[in-house]
Each structure stands twice: as structure tokens, then as C-alpha cells.
Amino acid sequence: MSDPALKVKLSPRSSANKIVGFEGDILKAKVKSAPVDGLANKDLILLLSKRLRVAKERIEIISGCKSRLKTIRFRGVKKEDLFLLLNG
């Protein structure tokens, strides 16, 4: 089983940390923190970790660390579970 990857469009400086939903095959998410010193990325990983109930260490940004559009890999998560939990 290969680890699934997902494109995420992140909106920093939002009023709340939340997953907005899918727009096509891109997941939209919002975080409160500013994109300074990786804080927005850390908040995104924490948000995804809580929603999927997996350890933060199993979620990795593989591209787009300094961009709003990121590609994130989820180690040890089934692709079907990923979409079900993030849509809910």
C-alpha cells in the first residue's frame, strides 16, 4: 500500500482552524495563525491530525511549504478513510 497524498489549499489568518471541504480534488482548510516561521503549516498538520485521529508525525508536507497550495502525504492511512474522514 502506498501512502496517499492530497493537495490542500490553506488560508492563513482565518477566524478559526477548520476544514472547509473539497473543491474538486483539492481540500480547502483555514487556520488562525499567520504564515510566519511555519506556524500555519504546524496548525494545518495539527488540524488534520485531530480530524483523522492519527499522530502528527504521520502527516508530512511534501511540497508547497511556503505556498498556499500544498501536497501532503499521510503515512499509514488508507485513501478511502482519508476522504471519508475529511468530508465528514
C-alpha positions in Angstrom: 0.0 0.0 0.0 1.4 3.4 -1.0 0.8 6.3 1.3 -1.9 8.7 -0.1 -1.1 12.3 -0.9 -3.5 15.1 -1.1 -3.4 18.7 -2.3 -4.5 21.2 0.3 -5.3 24.9 -0.3 -4.5 26.7 3.0 -5.9 30.1 4.1 -3.9 31.5 7.0 -5.1 34.3 9.3 -8.6 33.0 9.5 -11.1 33.4 12.4 -11.0 29.7 13.1 -9.0 26.5 12.5 -11.3 24.4 10.3 -11.5 22.1 7.3 -13.8 23.8 4.7 -14.2 20.8 2.4 -13.2 19.6 -1.0 -13.3 21.7 -4.1 -12.7 19.2 -6.8 -9.8 17.1 -5.6 -8.3 19.9 -3.5 -9.0 20.1 0.2 -9.6 23.7 1.5 -8.6 24.5 5.1 -8.3 27.6 7.2 -6.0 28.3 10.2 -5.8 31.2 12.6 -2.0 31.6 12.6 0.0 33.7 10.1 2.3 32.1 7.6 5.4 33.1 9.7 8.1 30.7 10.8 6.0 27.7 9.7 3.2 28.3 12.2 0.4 28.0 9.7 1.9 24.7 8.5 2.1 23.4 12.0 -1.5 24.4 12.7 -2.6 22.6 9.5 -0.8 19.4 10.5 -2.4 19.6 13.9 -5.9 20.2 12.4 -5.5 17.2 10.0 -4.1 15.0 12.8 -7.1 15.7 15.1 -9.6 15.2 12.3 -8.1 11.9 11.1 -7.1 10.7 14.6 -3.5 9.9 13.6 -0.2 11.1 15.0 1.1 14.4 13.7 4.4 12.6 12.8 2.4 10.5 10.2 1.4 13.7 8.2 4.1 15.3 6.1 4.1 18.3 3.8 6.0 17.1 0.7 5.7 20.3 -1.4 4.4 23.8 -1.0 5.9 24.6 2.4 5.9 28.3 1.5 2.8 28.3 -0.7 -0.9 28.2 0.0 -1.2 25.1 -2.2 0.5 22.2 -0.6 0.8 18.5 -1.2 0.5 16.4 2.0 1.4 12.8 2.4 -0.4 10.6 5.0 1.6 7.6 6.2 -0.3 4.5 7.2 -3.7 5.9 6.2 -6.0 4.3 3.6 -7.0 6.6 0.8 -10.7 5.7 1.3 -10.5 6.5 5.0 -8.8 9.8 4.3 -11.7 11.1 2.1 -14.4 9.8 4.4 -13.0 11.4 7.5 -12.1 14.7 5.8 -15.6 15.0 4.2 -17.4 14.4 7.5 
